[in-house]
Amino acid sequence: MQDVMTLWVTCWLYVQWLFETHGWKLLGAALLTVWGRQRYREYAARRHQEKTLAAANDPARVAVLQRETARVRTKQQDQHIKSSKVKVEKAA
C-alpha cells in the first residue's frame, strides 16, 4: 500500500513540476487550440456552403430539376382542367 501512495505522490509532484515549469506554454497551447478549432470550423462551414451552392447550380442537376418541375406542373394543370370540366358539366 505504501508503494501505491508513493507512486501517486511522485506522479502528483511530477505533474506539479510540469505546470510550474511549462504552465504558460501549456496555457498558450490550449488557447491556440481553442482559437484554431473555431477558425477551422468557420472555414469548414464556409467551404461546405460554397460546395453545396456549386452542386445546386450544376447545369446537369438544374436541367433534371427543370424537367421534373415541368412534368409535375403539366400533371397539376391536367388535373385542374379535368376538375374544371367536371364543375362546368355539373353546372350546365
N, C-alpha and C positions, 0 to 999 in steps of 0.2 A: 504494500500500500504506500509505503514511503517513497518507493521508486516512481510510482504514478504521480504523486504530488510533486516530486522533484521535477519530473518531466513537464508537468503543467506550469510550474513556476518558471522553469527555464524557457519554455515557449513564450510565456507571457512577457518575461524580461526581454526576450529577443524581439517580440513584436513592439514592445515599448521603445526599445532602442531604434528599431526601424523608423517608427514615427518621429522620434526625436531627431534622427539623422536626416531622414528623407521626407519629412512631413510636407514641406512646401512643394516639393516635386510631386508627391502623390496628390496633393490638393490641386495643383496645376494640371496634372494629367486627368484628374476626374472632371475638372471644369472644361478642359478641352474636349473630352469625350462627350460630355453633355451638349456642348455648343456644336461640335461636329456632327453629332447624331441629328440635332434639329436641322442643321443646314442640309444634311443628306436627305432627310425626309422631305424638306421643301423642294429640293432638286428632283427627287424621285416622283413627287406628286406632279410637278410641272412637266416632267418628261412623259409621265403616263398620260396626262391630259393632252399633250401635243400628239402623242402616238394615237390616242383614241380619236382625236379630231381628224388626223390624217387618214385613218382607216375609215371613218364615217364618210369622208369626202372622196373616197376612192371611186373613180368613174365606173368601174365594173360593178361595184356594190350599189352605187346610185342607180345604174341602169336596171338592175334586178328589182330594186325597190320601186322604181317608176313603173315597171311592167306590172308588178303586183298591185300597186296603187290603182293603176288604170283598170285592171281586171276587177278589183273589188268595187270601184266606182261604177263600172258598167253593170255589174251584178246588182248593186243597190238601185241604180236607175231603172233597170228592168223590173225589179220588184215594185218600185214606186209606180211605174207605168201600169203594171198589172193591177195594183191595188186601186189606182185612179180609175181604170176602166171598169172595175167591179163597182165602184161607187157611182160612176156615171150610169151604168146599166141599171143599178138598183133605183137610182133617182128617176130614170126615164120610164 
